């Protein structure tokens, strides 16, 4: 793959890899607009991760945290505040890379608490 080909498009993995022996660190959030005005929007999401490439393989780890007040009562009020944490590990191996085409296989294991 040519240098600069996107390894991700809008959060969806592509078949391209990072340049050889490269680390990538990501940190971000999705917030309601304007902040704090609306509950139950599902837009209080915090996420981050890291990836590393060596040879034809790229390995990564990531986390996400969802934290929001529901818009209404859930289960008689038992869920006054919703918080979820997700963790994951992933691997991607490039099988083919030309100027116009790239193929890869990817696998991940993820957990939600």
C-alpha positions as CSV (number, residue, x, y, z in Angstrom):
1,X,0.0,0.0,0.0
2,X,1.2,3.5,-0.7
3,X,2.1,5.6,2.3
4,X,-0.9,7.6,3.4
5,X,-3.6,5.1,2.5
6,X,-6.3,5.2,5.2
7,X,-6.3,2.3,7.6
8,X,-9.8,3.4,8.7
9,X,-12.6,5.3,7.0
10,X,-15.1,6.9,9.4
11,X,-14.3,4.2,12.0
12,X,-14.5,1.2,9.5
13,X,-11.3,-0.8,9.0
14,X,-9.8,-0.9,5.5
15,X,-7.4,-3.5,4.2
16,X,-4.5,-1.0,4.5
17,X,-1.9,-1.2,7.3
18,X,0.1,1.5,9.1
19,X,3.6,2.1,7.7
20,X,6.1,-0.5,8.9
21,X,7.2,-0.2,12.7
22,X,4.6,2.6,13.3
23,X,2.6,3.3,16.5
24,X,-0.8,5.0,16.3
25,X,-2.5,6.4,19.3
26,X,-6.2,7.6,19.2
27,X,-8.2,9.4,21.8
28,X,-11.6,11.1,21.3
29,X,-15.2,11.6,22.4
30,X,-18.6,12.1,21.0
31,X,-20.7,14.7,22.9
32,X,-24.2,16.1,22.7
33,X,-24.4,19.5,21.1
34,X,-24.5,21.8,23.0
35,X,-22.8,19.9,25.9
36,X,-24.9,19.1,28.9
37,X,-28.2,20.2,27.4
38,X,-29.7,16.9,26.6
39,X,-29.8,13.6,28.4
40,X,-30.6,10.3,26.7
41,X,-28.8,11.3,23.5
42,X,-26.3,8.5,23.6
43,X,-23.6,10.9,22.7
44,X,-21.5,10.8,25.8
45,X,-19.0,8.3,24.4
46,X,-15.2,8.4,25.1
47,X,-12.8,6.2,23.2
48,X,-9.2,5.5,22.6
49,X,-6.8,3.0,21.4
50,X,-3.3,2.1,20.0
51,X,-2.1,0.1,17.1
52,X,1.3,-1.1,16.0
53,X,2.5,-2.6,12.7
54,X,5.3,-5.1,12.2
55,X,5.7,-6.9,8.9
56,X,2.4,-7.9,7.4
57,X,0.6,-7.7,10.8
58,X,-1.0,-4.9,12.6
59,X,-2.0,-5.3,16.3
60,X,-4.1,-3.0,18.4
61,X,-6.0,-2.5,21.6
62,X,-8.9,-0.1,22.3
63,X,-11.4,1.0,24.9
64,X,-14.7,2.9,24.8
65,X,-16.9,4.2,27.6
66,X,-20.5,5.1,27.2
67,X,-21.9,7.3,30.0
68,X,-25.4,8.8,29.8
69,X,-28.5,9.6,31.7
70,X,-31.6,7.8,30.2
71,X,-34.3,10.1,28.8
72,X,-36.9,8.3,30.8
73,X,-37.4,5.8,33.6
74,X,-36.0,2.3,32.9
75,X,-37.1,-0.7,34.9
76,X,-38.9,1.4,37.5
77,X,-36.0,3.7,38.0
78,X,-33.4,0.9,38.7
79,X,-31.2,2.4,36.0
80,X,-30.8,6.0,36.9
81,X,-27.5,6.3,35.1
82,X,-26.1,4.1,32.3
83,X,-22.4,3.4,32.1
84,X,-20.8,0.8,29.9
85,X,-17.1,0.1,29.3
86,X,-15.8,-1.9,26.3
87,X,-12.3,-3.3,25.8
88,X,-10.9,-5.0,22.8
89,X,-7.8,-6.5,21.1
90,X,-7.5,-6.8,17.4
91,X,-5.1,-8.1,14.7
92,X,-5.1,-7.5,10.9
93,X,-2.9,-9.2,8.3
94,X,-2.5,-7.8,4.8
95,X,-2.8,-10.5,2.1
96,X,-2.4,-8.3,-1.0
97,X,-1.6,-4.7,-1.7
98,X,-1.3,-3.1,-5.1
99,X,-1.7,0.5,-6.3
100,X,-5.5,0.0,-6.7
101,X,-6.5,-2.9,-4.4
102,X,-5.8,-4.2,-0.9
103,X,-7.0,-7.4,0.8
104,X,-6.6,-8.2,4.5
105,X,-8.1,-10.4,7.2
106,X,-8.9,-9.0,10.6
107,X,-10.0,-10.5,13.9
108,X,-10.9,-9.0,17.3
109,X,-12.0,-10.1,20.7
110,X,-14.0,-7.6,22.7
111,X,-15.7,-7.4,26.1
112,X,-18.4,-5.2,27.5
113,X,-19.0,-4.5,31.2
